[in-house]
């Protein structure tokens, strides 16, 4: 017996509602696990190119684009704190400040080394190259959280900004870099024309990094995360993106795979984020 047009319409409406309900239930399930003391906080997102020059710098820029696409899809607000461009293409590093609901809880598992395998567009011999870049996610600390800083533990350097901002930015030492000597944590900011404002932003970033550092030390995970950030290469990867000779994105922690890397690099990373959160509960 064939279905009437009205029956088909009702059936399609039911399918749409089931899909919508499934997505809502998935979101509720994920949010149930975001109960850590910092999970609801905004984030700083750092990306650093690994060894390999232009190849890795281009890969770092591709990763930045992937996260920006995801932020746009979710309606999260972001601003560029610092950016160091590559010599030929891409970026050596960048730092973004991102605002939205439960961002640290959602993205903290993105921290680690991301690996790309592809035929290099920069190699005239069209050979396959492997590139690495690290991602570092840490929470924006609320002003109510007190972090003690001793001036003698800080080294403050100023330098000329590069990138957007016009001639004024490029001809004055407005950019600021602060090194916390005991922990060797380095933060930098160049998005303001005022050196004073850049230093103020750096201090907020440093407090956020130190807060995260202490949290990780309490959880006995600090050594693992520091080594993942400082050694950008083999053996410290969390996810692999293969564009040639086959196409596959594979998370090496929870074995989630996606055979459409183009979609993933366009910001469709929810399945990896959700799997990372659920995997933590096991």
ZAMIVEX-288856 format. One record per residue (C-alpha): residue number from 1; z, y, x negated. Coordinates in steps of 0.001 Angstrom, whole numbers, padded with zeros to 6 digits, m for minus. Last residue first. Layout:
<sites>
<site nr="NUM" c3="Z" c2="Y" c1="X"/>
...
</sites>
This chain:
<sites>
<site nr="282" c3="031013" c2="005819" c1="m035816"/>
<site nr="281" c3="031709" c2="009416" c1="m034726"/>
<site nr="280" c3="029783" c2="010948" c1="m037615"/>
<site nr="279" c3="026660" c2="009022" c1="m036571"/>
<site nr="278" c3="026713" c2="010809" c1="m033199"/>
<site nr="277" c3="026491" c2="014207" c1="m034889"/>
<site nr="276" c3="023755" c2="013184" c1="m037320"/>
<site nr="275" c3="021807" c2="011459" c1="m034540"/>
<site nr="274" c3="021909" c2="014655" c1="m032490"/>
<site nr="273" c3="020579" c2="016793" c1="m035363"/>
<site nr="272" c3="017847" c2="014277" c1="m036217"/>
<site nr="271" c3="016741" c2="013944" c1="m032576"/>
<site nr="270" c3="016809" c2="017732" c1="m032140"/>
<site nr="269" c3="014432" c2="018386" c1="m035064"/>
<site nr="268" c3="011332" c2="019619" c1="m033251"/>
<site nr="267" c3="011038" c2="022812" c1="m035315"/>
<site nr="266" c3="007340" c2="022979" c1="m036176"/>
<site nr="265" c3="008085" c2="020904" c1="m039281"/>
<site nr="264" c3="009165" c2="018093" c1="m036940"/>
<site nr="263" c3="005964" c2="018385" c1="m034881"/>
<site nr="262" c3="003786" c2="018235" c1="m037986"/>
<site nr="261" c3="005903" c2="015335" c1="m039296"/>
<site nr="260" c3="004819" c2="013139" c1="m036352"/>
<site nr="259" c3="005842" c2="009556" c1="m037193"/>
<site nr="258" c3="009544" c2="010228" c1="m036563"/>
<site nr="257" c3="012253" c2="008007" c1="m038019"/>
<site nr="256" c3="016057" c2="007837" c1="m037570"/>
<site nr="255" c3="017541" c2="005650" c1="m040331"/>
<site nr="254" c3="021069" c2="007135" c1="m039910"/>
<site nr="253" c3="021686" c2="008377" c1="m043445"/>
<site nr="252" c3="018165" c2="008300" c1="m044947"/>
<site nr="251" c3="016624" c2="010404" c1="m042200"/>
<site nr="250" c3="012942" c2="009517" c1="m042120"/>
<site nr="249" c3="009957" c2="011765" c1="m041429"/>
<site nr="248" c3="006702" c2="009818" c1="m041496"/>
<site nr="247" c3="002971" c2="010302" c1="m042002"/>
<site nr="246" c3="001016" c2="007994" c1="m044319"/>
<site nr="245" c3="m000641" c2="008672" c1="m047712"/>
<site nr="244" c3="000372" c2="011498" c1="m047372"/>
<site nr="243" c3="002602" c2="013752" c1="m045213"/>
<site nr="242" c3="005955" c2="012112" c1="m046040"/>
<site nr="241" c3="009124" c2="014037" c1="m045143"/>
<site nr="240" c3="012301" c2="012402" c1="m046509"/>
<site nr="239" c3="015822" c2="013217" c1="m045345"/>
<site nr="238" c3="019334" c2="013128" c1="m046798"/>
<site nr="237" c3="018414" c2="013053" c1="m050478"/>
<site nr="236" c3="020885" c2="012953" c1="m053326"/>
<site nr="235" c3="019482" c2="010039" c1="m055323"/>
<site nr="234" c3="016401" c2="011769" c1="m056659"/>
<site nr="233" c3="016493" c2="015553" c1="m056932"/>
<site nr="232" c3="018442" c2="018718" c1="m056277"/>
<site nr="231" c3="021683" c2="018113" c1="m058158"/>
<site nr="230" c3="023917" c2="021080" c1="m057352"/>
<site nr="229" c3="023952" c2="020829" c1="m053578"/>
<site nr="228" c3="024438" c2="017091" c1="m053210"/>
<site nr="227" c3="027036" c2="017130" c1="m056004"/>
<site nr="226" c3="029009" c2="019811" c1="m054153"/>
<site nr="225" c3="028798" c2="017861" c1="m050894"/>
<site nr="224" c3="030123" c2="014595" c1="m052352"/>
<site nr="223" c3="032932" c2="016302" c1="m054273"/>
<site nr="222" c3="034082" c2="018251" c1="m051210"/>
<site nr="221" c3="034336" c2="015336" c1="m048828"/>
<site nr="220" c3="038060" c2="014633" c1="m049082"/>
<site nr="219" c3="038622" c2="016135" c1="m045602"/>
<site nr="218" c3="041108" c2="018627" c1="m046986"/>
<site nr="217" c3="038675" c2="019482" c1="m049766"/>
<site nr="216" c3="035954" c2="019974" c1="m047187"/>
<site nr="215" c3="038041" c2="022468" c1="m045261"/>
<site nr="214" c3="038979" c2="024305" c1="m048467"/>
<site nr="213" c3="035344" c2="024688" c1="m049500"/>
<site nr="212" c3="034387" c2="025786" c1="m045987"/>
<site nr="211" c3="036912" c2="028605" c1="m046167"/>
<site nr="210" c3="035749" c2="029469" c1="m049671"/>
<site nr="209" c3="032133" c2="029675" c1="m048486"/>
<site nr="208" c3="033057" c2="031846" c1="m045514"/>
<site nr="207" c3="035146" c2="034149" c1="m047704"/>
<site nr="206" c3="032191" c2="034437" c1="m050070"/>
<site nr="205" c3="029825" c2="035275" c1="m047213"/>
<site nr="204" c3="032151" c2="038023" c1="m045977"/>
<site nr="203" c3="032447" c2="039401" c1="m049513"/>
<site nr="202" c3="028673" c2="039340" c1="m049916"/>
<site nr="201" c3="028224" c2="041308" c1="m046678"/>
<site nr="200" c3="030588" c2="044017" c1="m047967"/>
<site nr="199" c3="028754" c2="044063" c1="m051294"/>
<site nr="198" c3="025437" c2="044545" c1="m049492"/>
<site nr="197" c3="026949" c2="047366" c1="m047456"/>
<site nr="196" c3="028196" c2="049132" c1="m050610"/>
<site nr="195" c3="024869" c2="048657" c1="m052407"/>
<site nr="194" c3="023188" c2="050467" c1="m049519"/>
<site nr="193" c3="019538" c2="049672" c1="m048896"/>
<site nr="192" c3="020570" c2="046559" c1="m046960"/>
<site nr="191" c3="018956" c2="043090" c1="m047069"/>
<site nr="190" c3="019852" c2="042360" c1="m050684"/>
<site nr="189" c3="022769" c2="039938" c1="m050527"/>
<site nr="188" c3="024144" c2="037374" c1="m052941"/>
<site nr="187" c3="026713" c2="034588" c1="m053014"/>
<site nr="186" c3="027785" c2="032400" c1="m055932"/>
<site nr="185" c3="030537" c2="029737" c1="m055866"/>
<site nr="184" c3="031656" c2="028805" c1="m059398"/>
<site nr="183" c3="034980" c2="027566" c1="m057915"/>
<site nr="182" c3="037346" c2="029401" c1="m060296"/>
<site nr="181" c3="034798" c2="032177" c1="m061133"/>
<site nr="180" c3="033879" c2="033345" c1="m057640"/>
<site nr="179" c3="030504" c2="034908" c1="m058440"/>
<site nr="178" c3="029288" c2="037932" c1="m056499"/>
<site nr="177" c3="025657" c2="039077" c1="m056460"/>
<site nr="176" c3="024678" c2="042481" c1="m055082"/>
<site nr="175" c3="021293" c2="044095" c1="m054384"/>
<site nr="174" c3="021154" c2="047912" c1="m054408"/>
<site nr="173" c3="020187" c2="048398" c1="m058044"/>
<site nr="172" c3="017571" c2="050990" c1="m057136"/>
<site nr="171" c3="013772" c2="051047" c1="m057491"/>
<site nr="170" c3="012803" c2="048133" c1="m055253"/>
<site nr="169" c3="014928" c2="049163" c1="m052296"/>
<site nr="168" c3="013600" c2="052721" c1="m052262"/>
<site nr="167" c3="009989" c2="051555" c1="m052471"/>
<site nr="166" c3="010094" c2="049690" c1="m049193"/>
<site nr="165" c3="012642" c2="047362" c1="m047696"/>
<site nr="164" c3="011032" c2="043964" c1="m047773"/>
<site nr="163" c3="010914" c2="041841" c1="m050908"/>
<site nr="162" c3="012783" c2="042233" c1="m054157"/>
<site nr="161" c3="016065" c2="044016" c1="m054721"/>
<site nr="160" c3="017054" c2="045452" c1="m058067"/>
<site nr="159" c3="020270" c2="044105" c1="m059531"/>
<site nr="158" c3="024026" c2="044389" c1="m059189"/>
<site nr="157" c3="026577" c2="041940" c1="m060565"/>
<site nr="156" c3="030165" c2="041374" c1="m059390"/>
<site nr="155" c3="032312" c2="038792" c1="m061154"/>
<site nr="154" c3="035335" c2="037775" c1="m059099"/>
<site nr="153" c3="038514" c2="035910" c1="m060069"/>
<site nr="152" c3="040129" c2="039082" c1="m061398"/>
<site nr="151" c3="039746" c2="040633" c1="m057936"/>
<site nr="150" c3="041998" c2="037953" c1="m056400"/>
<site nr="149" c3="040853" c2="036755" c1="m052990"/>
<site nr="148" c3="043129" c2="035420" c1="m050253"/>
<site nr="147" c3="041265" c2="034193" c1="m047168"/>
<site nr="146" c3="042791" c2="035158" c1="m043828"/>
<site nr="145" c3="041100" c2="033929" c1="m040660"/>
<site nr="144" c3="041252" c2="036672" c1="m038025"/>
<site nr="143" c3="038003" c2="038177" c1="m039321"/>
<site nr="142" c3="036202" c2="035005" c1="m038164"/>
<site nr="141" c3="034440" c2="033077" c1="m040908"/>
<site nr="140" c3="030701" c2="032503" c1="m040660"/>
<site nr="139" c3="030390" c2="028749" c1="m041142"/>
<site nr="138" c3="028489" c2="026905" c1="m043903"/>
<site nr="137" c3="025058" c2="025260" c1="m044057"/>
<site nr="136" c3="023374" c2="024406" c1="m047381"/>
<site nr="135" c3="019817" c2="023113" c1="m047551"/>
<site nr="134" c3="018368" c2="021820" c1="m050804"/>
<site nr="133" c3="014708" c2="021575" c1="m051774"/>
<site nr="132" c3="012751" c2="018752" c1="m053387"/>
<site nr="131" c3="009085" c2="018095" c1="m054092"/>
<site nr="130" c3="007040" c2="014916" c1="m054606"/>
<site nr="129" c3="003364" c2="015347" c1="m055457"/>
<site nr="128" c3="000187" c2="013420" c1="m054635"/>
<site nr="127" c3="m002897" c2="014455" c1="m056564"/>
<site nr="126" c3="m005687" c2="016681" c1="m055247"/>
<site nr="125" c3="m007040" c2="017275" c1="m058783"/>
<site nr="124" c3="m007081" c2="021029" c1="m058191"/>
<site nr="123" c3="m003325" c2="020824" c1="m057538"/>
<site nr="122" c3="m001945" c2="023746" c1="m055509"/>
<site nr="121" c3="m002686" c2="022204" c1="m052097"/>
<site nr="120" c3="m000603" c2="019213" c1="m053274"/>
<site nr="119" c3="m001254" c2="015908" c1="m051558"/>
<site nr="118" c3="002105" c2="015235" c1="m049944"/>
<site nr="117" c3="005655" c2="013887" c1="m050377"/>
<site nr="116" c3="008539" c2="016191" c1="m049386"/>
<site nr="115" c3="012246" c2="015578" c1="m050000"/>
<site nr="114" c3="015219" c2="017323" c1="m048343"/>
<site nr="113" c3="018491" c2="017565" c1="m050279"/>
<site nr="112" c3="021768" c2="018170" c1="m048465"/>
<site nr="111" c3="023269" c2="020196" c1="m045647"/>
<site nr="110" c3="021595" c2="019391" c1="m042319"/>
<site nr="109" c3="024841" c2="017700" c1="m041213"/>
<site nr="108" c3="026456" c2="021120" c1="m040717"/>
<site nr="107" c3="023764" c2="021983" c1="m038165"/>
<site nr="106" c3="025200" c2="021233" c1="m034722"/>
<site nr="105" c3="028876" c2="021835" c1="m035425"/>
<site nr="104" c3="028066" c2="024986" c1="m037370"/>
<site nr="103" c3="025839" c2="026265" c1="m034580"/>
<site nr="102" c3="028266" c2="025656" c1="m031733"/>
<site nr="101" c3="026716" c2="028416" c1="m029590"/>
<site nr="100" c3="024546" c2="030964" c1="m031389"/>
<site nr="99" c3="024329" c2="033351" c1="m034334"/>
<site nr="98" c3="022435" c2="032767" c1="m037593"/>
<site nr="97" c3="022862" c2="034474" c1="m040970"/>
<site nr="96" c3="020032" c2="033517" c1="m043308"/>
<site nr="95" c3="020052" c2="033014" c1="m047085"/>
<site nr="94" c3="016946" c2="032495" c1="m049201"/>
<site nr="93" c3="015889" c2="030733" c1="m052377"/>
<site nr="92" c3="012992" c2="030241" c1="m054786"/>
<site nr="91" c3="010523" c2="031084" c1="m052042"/>
<site nr="90" c3="006951" c2="030142" c1="m051190"/>
<site nr="89" c3="003865" c2="030981" c1="m053194"/>
<site nr="88" c3="002710" c2="032152" c1="m056619"/>
<site nr="87" c3="005828" c2="033454" c1="m058401"/>
<site nr="86" c3="008250" c2="032329" c1="m055691"/>
<site nr="85" c3="010107" c2="034843" c1="m053538"/>
<site nr="84" c3="013835" c2="035465" c1="m053713"/>
<site nr="83" c3="015295" c2="036212" c1="m050276"/>
<site nr="82" c3="018641" c2="037553" c1="m049144"/>
<site nr="81" c3="020550" c2="038177" c1="m045915"/>
<site nr="80" c3="017692" c2="037522" c1="m043488"/>
<site nr="79" c3="018792" c2="037850" c1="m039878"/>
<site nr="78" c3="019109" c2="035340" c1="m037065"/>
<site nr="77" c3="019598" c2="035179" c1="m033303"/>
<site nr="76" c3="019492" c2="031806" c1="m031542"/>
<site nr="75" c3="017217" c2="031385" c1="m028515"/>
<site nr="74" c3="016971" c2="027595" c1="m028837"/>
<site nr="73" c3="013213" c2="027560" c1="m029418"/>
<site nr="72" c3="013466" c2="030527" c1="m031799"/>
<site nr="71" c3="016228" c2="028855" c1="m033828"/>
<site nr="70" c3="014152" c2="025666" c1="m034092"/>
<site nr="69" c3="011102" c2="027616" c1="m035303"/>
<site nr="68" c3="013310" c2="029429" c1="m037828"/>
<site nr="67" c3="014592" c2="026046" c1="m039029"/>
<site nr="66" c3="011092" c2="024700" c1="m039641"/>
<site nr="65" c3="009932" c2="027982" c1="m041243"/>
<site nr="64" c3="012803" c2="027799" c1="m043732"/>
<site nr="63" c3="011853" c2="024217" c1="m044529"/>
<site nr="62" c3="008243" c2="025249" c1="m045186"/>
<site nr="61" c3="009494" c2="028048" c1="m047473"/>
<site nr="60" c3="011537" c2="025551" c1="m049493"/>
<site nr="59" c3="008431" c2="023331" c1="m049720"/>
<site nr="58" c3="006396" c2="026246" c1="m051107"/>
<site nr="57" c3="009079" c2="026791" c1="m053733"/>
<site nr="56" c3="009101" c2="023085" c1="m054557"/>
<site nr="55" c3="005363" c2="023020" c1="m055244"/>
<site nr="54" c3="005309" c2="026424" c1="m056956"/>
<site nr="53" c3="007838" c2="025437" c1="m059615"/>
<site nr="52" c3="008835" c2="021782" c1="m059793"/>
<site nr="51" c3="012613" c2="021785" c1="m059929"/>
<site nr="50" c3="014381" c2="022313" c1="m056613"/>
<site nr="49" c3="013903" c2="025183" c1="m054177"/>
<site nr="48" c3="017076" c2="026529" c1="m052578"/>
<site nr="47" c3="017746" c2="027069" c1="m048865"/>
<site nr="46" c3="020925" c2="028702" c1="m047591"/>
<site nr="45" c3="021970" c2="028861" c1="m043927"/>
<site nr="44" c3="024971" c2="030999" c1="m043001"/>
<site nr="43" c3="026480" c2="029959" c1="m039724"/>
<site nr="42" c3="028027" c2="030977" c1="m036408"/>
<site nr="41" c3="031259" c2="029231" c1="m035399"/>
<site nr="40" c3="031862" c2="026713" c1="m032590"/>
<site nr="39" c3="032193" c2="023723" c1="m034942"/>
<site nr="38" c3="034855" c2="025379" c1="m037102"/>
<site nr="37" c3="038035" c2="023732" c1="m035791"/>
<site nr="36" c3="036162" c2="020545" c1="m034973"/>
<site nr="35" c3="035541" c2="019766" c1="m031299"/>
<site nr="34" c3="031786" c2="019327" c1="m031316"/>
<site nr="33" c3="031838" c2="015679" c1="m030182"/>
<site nr="32" c3="031954" c2="016514" c1="m026477"/>
<site nr="31" c3="029076" c2="018945" c1="m027053"/>
<site nr="30" c3="026794" c2="016008" c1="m027942"/>
<site nr="29" c3="027609" c2="014159" c1="m024718"/>
<site nr="28" c3="027148" c2="017329" c1="m022644"/>
<site nr="27" c3="023740" c2="017928" c1="m024276"/>
<site nr="26" c3="022695" c2="014333" c1="m023612"/>
<site nr="25" c3="023842" c2="014639" c1="m019980"/>
<site nr="24" c3="021738" c2="017789" c1="m019557"/>
<site nr="23" c3="018683" c2="016136" c1="m021136"/>
<site nr="22" c3="019067" c2="013091" c1="m018873"/>
<site nr="21" c3="019479" c2="015359" c1="m015841"/>
<site nr="20" c3="016230" c2="017180" c1="m016675"/>
<site nr="19" c3="014367" c2="013882" c1="m017116"/>
<site nr="18" c3="015778" c2="012555" c1="m013814"/>
<site nr="17" c3="014828" c2="015808" c1="m012081"/>
<site nr="16" c3="011247" c2="015581" c1="m013363"/>
<site nr="15" c3="010962" c2="011945" c1="m012253"/>
<site nr="14" c3="012312" c2="012820" c1="m008797"/>
<site nr="13" c3="009806" c2="015651" c1="m008420"/>
<site nr="12" c3="006996" c2="013275" c1="m009400"/>
<site nr="11" c3="008089" c2="010757" c1="m006765"/>
<site nr="10" c3="008388" c2="013453" c1="m004095"/>
<site nr="9" c3="004877" c2="014665" c1="m004928"/>
<site nr="8" c3="003536" c2="011110" c1="m004864"/>
<site nr="7" c3="005121" c2="010539" c1="m001443"/>
<site nr="6" c3="003603" c2="013757" c1="m000092"/>
<site nr="5" c3="000175" c2="012790" c1="m001432"/>
<site nr="4" c3="000479" c2="009422" c1="000351"/>
<site nr="3" c3="001279" c2="006286" c1="m001601"/>
<site nr="2" c3="m001074" c2="003318" c1="m001478"/>
<site nr="1" c3="000000" c2="000000" c1="000000"/>
</sites>
